[in-house]
Amino acid sequence: MQRKFLINLGFLLFLNFLIKPFYILGIDAEMINAVGTESYGTYFAVFNFSYLLQIILDLGINSYNTQHISRHHSLMGKYFSHLIGVKLMLVLVYLMFTLGLGLLWGYQELELKMLLWLGINQSLMALILYLRSNIAGLQIFWLDSVISVLDKLLLIFFAAYLLWGEAFPKPLDIMWFIYAQTLAFGTSFLFALFWVWKKSAFVLPRWNKLITLAILKKSYPFALLVLLMTFYYKSDTIMLEKMLPDGTLQSGYYAQAYRFFEAGNMVAYLFATLLLPMFSKLLAKNESIHSLVKISFQVLFPISILVATAALFFGNEIMQWKYEDLHEHSSHILAVLMFCFVFISTTYIFGTLLTANGNVKLLNILSLSALVINIVLNLICIPKWQALGSAIASLITQIFVSVVQIIFSLKHFKIEVSLAYYFRIITFVLVVLAFGFLSTSLSSLWLLNLSIFLGVSLFLAYATKAIPFKNMLDIVKDRSS
């Protein structure tokens, strides 16, 4: 399973590094400059608002479906025929409730128009994720990898035409960007639907009340988990917009830094998409998950430390390189969010393991606690530090969630971590932080300094064995593993 994980992870990372960073830092970041920080801030706040009721689109079905299909491949056709109809019905319910909530929240005509189309985009993404849960459950990871980047690849072409084509007047209307998303997601949905229908022998949608209710009963704990996580992940910018006089502008500043965080988070999320079906299969067979936990942590955690340290010492230059309108705390917001990325990365390993094992009640209690902590911290921090306050609230919340998940996982699964690796990883973190500080003054060219920092840090990861490159290569070569 280690070999399968590393090979598929390599392919998945290759595709995503090829496409998603260019989209987030090239297209999406450039869109902020093209439409203006305040206009994009409005879009970003409404975009996060559209996430609040996303649970209606899922109801925990995706996580449950991946876990179940991983253990019982033969049931995919039966489940798909019943659940695709349920999914389409949930889309209509989600759109009605989201627009109604938008009216209650006080959104005006422009925000409601954005919310409608962003709701449609959320619906298409949810359908794509459901289709991908079937493919991942069948362990066809190469196809899941291709579908995971298809929407962004298409959106790069569509958005590039909006930004640099001559058919659209400047400054650009943010609505055209939303329409481009709809076209990209719609095309990806049809592509994924074709493959799932093919693997299901082209089954047609059916409605069986008893089967549907039985599946929803089993999936509702996952639904609650998704709901709680969505609220404590997305509440920041919504509270920013409403609590401050210049809320939309502060939301825009937050979005600038968040784009870099999102680029890293997308990579970390890829681990979860691979680990959930793999953990589920191993646990179903009563096989050890220790080696898979170990190798995934050894890859992801040191890389997240490296990225966060780069943001800490080169954040100001990175933000000035990418954006025109900046806040005095923009680089600090970036640094704080990228250290959030460190702790979120661990949740994609240990939280996924707990999900695969069925410890959803624990995760729900933890997520509810995180939601309360996050809201209270935002109420305290936003009036004092504006967008930076939201970032600080997120960091404290993610530290809490990460630490609890790690402690419980180590005890519950009796995972032993060698003292030698503790020492290596602590040494790596301290040396990388020290070298990050020194690398800022190596030359007058910040990009050269950053490149040297990244190169030397990777060598340090190899030298200290914080990332076991040799062991990973041996695993890939050894077909018996």
Secondary structure as GFF3:
##gff-version 3
##sequence-region A 1 481
A	DSSP	alpha_helix	2	21	.	.	.	ID=ss1
A	DSSP	pi_helix	22	28	.	.	.	ID=ss2
A	DSSP	alpha_helix	29	35	.	.	.	ID=ss3
A	DSSP	alpha_helix	37	49	.	.	.	ID=ss4
A	DSSP	alpha_helix	55	58	.	.	.	ID=ss5
A	DSSP	alpha_helix	61	71	.	.	.	ID=ss6
A	DSSP	three_ten_helix	73	75	.	.	.	ID=ss7
A	DSSP	alpha_helix	76	105	.	.	.	ID=ss8
A	DSSP	alpha_helix	109	137	.	.	.	ID=ss9
A	DSSP	alpha_helix	141	164	.	.	.	ID=ss10
A	DSSP	alpha_helix	174	199	.	.	.	ID=ss11
A	DSSP	alpha_helix	209	243	.	.	.	ID=ss12
A	DSSP	alpha_helix	247	284	.	.	.	ID=ss13
A	DSSP	alpha_helix	290	322	.	.	.	ID=ss14
A	DSSP	alpha_helix	330	357	.	.	.	ID=ss15
A	DSSP	alpha_helix	360	412	.	.	.	ID=ss16
A	DSSP	alpha_helix	419	439	.	.	.	ID=ss17
A	DSSP	alpha_helix	446	463	.	.	.	ID=ss18
A	DSSP	alpha_helix	469	477	.	.	.	ID=ss19
###
